[in-house]
Amino acid sequence: MSTFSFLAYSDIHYHHYTNGLTLGDVSDTEEQMLQFAIYNHVDFILFLGDRYMSRNPMYEASLLSDRMLKKISNSGIPLYILVGNHDRLTKNDFKTHTMSHINMYAKDLPNITIMDSRAAWCLPIKDKLTVAIHAVPAGHEPNNFVIDKNLNFNICVFHGLILGSSYGNGTPVETGLSVSSFNNKGFDLVLGGDNHTHQEIKGLDDCRGFFVGAPMQHNWGDENAKRGWMYFQTIGTGDTKA
């Protein structure tokens, strides 16, 4: 199997903060990740939801976010964006979200894909290698997956909490998705957003899974917590190192 690599991050939360954090801090963090991705020649980038803090982001936050999306698209690296719970304009409508306008400017953002439905996206990479990204946006149920065994690598991305995981303060998650929804489904890797604390997802028998965590501290009780992103690279046998 040919090797490939990608970067994954989540929960960056563009917002007008009043606690000392600035919009510039948020965009600088994303800029740092982009430069890391360029330097390491990654094949694609995954964002696992909650690009904004507010469901109705202020103009300045939306503008700075869009500028960064334009910069990422111009880099030539495909970016796949999953819709999180903070990105939806209402709690009950899956169709309207804060990145709906991105689809209107697809010609200007050819390397940006918004994953706002429960579906699979196939990404041809190189040497006849195809990666499938199975998306479960916030609020959608992770069931009835269909895995194409002819594809080289299947990644499941979701935005939500899993029972048995823990918050940053060590408190166990008591409401959320069951890990059984993702277990023994034929995935090679499972990645989650929504939980800001990086941790391995326990209970997966046939693959590994992680909450990638938030890339930065937001000063809302996460001071001194570890933050960052995840870099994955296949090692030629279908396995990955993170």
N, C-alpha and C positions, 0 to 999 in steps of 0.2 A: 504493500500500500504506500502511495506517495505521502510525504509528510505535508502538513499544513499547520498553520498557527492562527490564533485569534485572541482578541482581548475582550473581556466581559466586565461591565460595570452596571451600577443600578442606583436609583434613589439619589440623584444629584440635587434635585429640588432648587431650581431657579426661583428666586423670590426676593422681594424687598424686605430684608431683615432689619430689625431694630435692636439687635443684641450684640452689635459690633461686627457681625459678618456682613460682607458687601457682595453685591452682584459680581463685582470684579473678582472676588475670591472664588466664586462658583465657576465663572468662565475660565479663570486661570487654572483651576483644577482640571477642567475638561481639556484645556489646551495642553497641559502636561501629559494627559493620557494620549492625546492625539500624537504628540511628538514621540512618545514611547512606542506607539503603534507604527509610526513611520520608520523609526530607527530600527525596529525589530522586523520590519517587512511583513507584518501580519496580513493574512488573506482577507479577514473581515473583522468587524467589531459588532458585539451584541450589547444593546442597552436593555435592561430588564424592567423598565417601568419607573414612573414617578419622575418625569423630567421637571415638573413644576411642583411647588408646594401648594399653591392655590388653584382651585378649579377655574378661577377667573383671574389669570395672572395679569399684573399691571403691564402697561405697554413696554416699559423699559426692560422688564424681565423677559417678555416675549421677544423683543427686538434682539437682545443680547444672545438669547438661546438660538434664534434663527441665524444670527451671524456665525455662531459656532457650527451650526449644521451645514451652512454654506461652505465653511472652511473645511469641514470633514469631507463633504462631498467632493470638493475641489482636490483633495488629496488623492482621490482615486480609490480609496479603501471603502468597500461597501459597508454601510452601517444599517443594521436592522434594529428598529426601535419597537419595543413592546409597550402597549398602553397599560399604565398602572392605575390604581384606584384614585390617585390625586390628579390624574390626567383627564379623567372623565368629567364632563361638564355637569352631569347629574348622576346620582347613584343608581338610577333605574334605567338609564338609556346607554346601551353599549355603543351606539353609532356616533354619538357626538362627543368629541374630546378636544383637548387643547392643541392637538397637532393635526386636526382635520385639514387645515389650510396647506399643510405640506404637500398633500396629494394634488392640490391645485397647481403647484409649481414644480411638478415632476420633471419638466424639461430643464429647469434651472438646478434641480437637485437630483441628478440621475443616479447617484449612488446612495440615496436615502430610501429605505423601505419602512413604512409604518405597518406594524403587525397589530391590527385592531380587531381581528376576528380569530376565532379558533380554527386555524388552518395550518398547512405546512407549506413552507417556502423552500424551493430547491435552488441551491447555489452552486453552479459549476465553478470549479476553482482552477485546476490545471491538471494536465496529464490524464484527462478523462475522469477526474475525481469530482464527485458530486456530494455535497453535504446537504442534508435536509434539516431544516429548523422547524420544529413543531411548536407552534405558539399557543399559549393559554393566557390570554389577557386577563386582567383583574375582573372578577365576577363571573368568569366562565368556568364551567365544570370540566375537569380533566378526565374525560372518559371516552371510550370507544376509539382509541388511537388506531390508525391504520399505518403500518410500517412497510415500506417498500424494501424488501430484502436485496434488491438489485442496487440500492444506493450504498455508498461507501461508509457513511457515517451519519447517525441520527442523533440530533440534539433536541431535547425538550426544554423549553423555556417557559416559566410561569411567573405570575406575580400574585403572591399570597403567602400566608403563613401555614406552616405544617405542624401538626400536632407532634410533640416530642422534641421540637426545636426549642431554643431559648432566646429570650431578649438579652440586651446588652448587660442588664443587671443580674442576669442569671435566672430570672423568673421563667418558668416553663410556659410555653404557649399552650393554652387550654382550649382555644377555639380556632378552627382552621381546617385545612385539607388533610386527608389521610395519606400517608406515604404510600399506602397500597395502590393509590390511583396511578402511581408512576412506576411501581415495581413490576418486574417481569413483563414489560410491555415491548421489549426489543430495543430500547434506547441504549446508546453508547455513553451518554452523558445527560444529566439532568441539572439545570441551573435555575435558581429562584431569585426573585427580587421581592421587596417589601420589608423583609427583615434586615435591618441595618447592620446587624452583627454577622461578620463572616464566620461561617461554620459549615462543617460537613453535614449533609443530610443523612441521618441514620435510618436503617431499615431497607435499603436498596440492595437486593441480592445479586443482580446481574450487571450492575454498572455503578459508577460513583456519581454523587450529586453534591452540590454546594449551594448555600446562599452566598452570593458573591459579596454582599455587604455594601454599605455606602462608601463612596470614595473620599468623603471629607466629613469633618465634624461640623455640626450645625448649631452647636451651643444650646441645645435643648435637653440637656441631661446626659450628653454623650461625651463630655469632656474626658480626655485621656483614653478614650476608647480607640482601639485599632481601626484604622480606616485605609481604604485603598481599592485596588481592582485586581482582577485575576487574568493571568496570561497562560494560555494553554498551547501546547505543541504536541502533535502526534510524534511518535517515535518509530514509525515505520511498520508497526504490526497492528495498527488500529487502536493501540493503547495511547493514553495521553499522560503527559506530566503537567502539573499545574504549579 
